[in-house]
């Protein structure tokens, strides 16, 4: 592949695209929350350049640096294109094998497992994270065709978020991220949007221009922490104590709409009693 295709190329000046380009609509498959809508420009079967879809109000027609670098990925000399076998586990000594040999090796291991155990329950499927398009779910069909296998349920992070949303809000309904621009006070707790959700940052800055205060809580001094008005560097695993201390402070200052809370929540009295008996701001 010519070297010119190994670097991101800019769109033609003035936004006027040259004749001969095919334009494809894509969504970024990486696992950040922005899920950018992108346009890919192809000429003679080769990706020439990429841009964000301008009609996306959230991204406003941009991507992150990784998104623009998608022109490199298909043509990278390091991309794995063929089955590889490691000679000696952990040796790092890899060699290319044919597709037939790779399939034969995999099938033999499955058959050996079934012969040894009398079933395929020792074959377990778990996956996360990344994109989950149609092709990603082909493996479930494969395992189902083999008979009874083991499926690991849950993910490293998402169930906790789902439970929190359901307990706090009653359902998995989220606000529009563009609403952040209207915020008066923003707490970024354990989040690093400067790296992981770059399009959110402009809305945070817009809120700040309107007078909002931005506080970052994180054990790690991140790029987001540097950009915040205030940074609280908590020790790892002490977030729970901080949250309880904040709740006790809110209770002590009478900042709770108790009539609304009693009508719309479960367990408020028990939680308030626990805070008063077991938690103090000084302890936190």
HELIX and SHEET records of a PDB file:
HELIX    1   1 UNK A    3  UNK A    6  5                                   4    
HELIX    2   2 UNK A   13  UNK A   15  5                                   3    
HELIX    3   3 UNK A   65  UNK A   68  1                                   4    
HELIX    4   4 UNK A   70  UNK A   73  1                                   4    
HELIX    5   5 UNK A   99  UNK A  117  1                                  19    
HELIX    6   6 UNK A  135  UNK A  137  5                                   3    
HELIX    7   7 UNK A  138  UNK A  146  1                                   9    
HELIX    8   8 UNK A  158  UNK A  169  1                                  12    
HELIX    9   9 UNK A  177  UNK A  182  5                                   6    
HELIX   10  10 UNK A  193  UNK A  196  1                                   4    
HELIX   11  11 UNK A  198  UNK A  209  1                                  12    
HELIX   12  12 UNK A  223  UNK A  227  1                                   5    
HELIX   13  13 UNK A  239  UNK A  252  1                                  14    
HELIX   14  14 UNK A  258  UNK A  264  1                                   7    
HELIX   15  15 UNK A  268  UNK A  278  1                                  11    
SHEET    1   A 3 UNK A  22  UNK A  27  0                                        
SHEET    2   A 3 UNK A  37  UNK A  43 -1                                        
SHEET    3   A 3 UNK A  46  UNK A  52 -1                                        
SHEET    1   B 2 UNK A  84  UNK A  86  0                                        
SHEET    2   B 2 UNK A  94  UNK A  96 -1                                        
SHEET    1   C 2 UNK A 124  UNK A 125  0                                        
SHEET    2   C 2 UNK A 150  UNK A 151  1                                        
SHEET    1   D 3 UNK A 185  UNK A 189  0                                        
SHEET    2   D 3 UNK A 213  UNK A 217  1                                        
SHEET    3   D 3 UNK A 230  UNK A 232  1                                        
END                                                                             
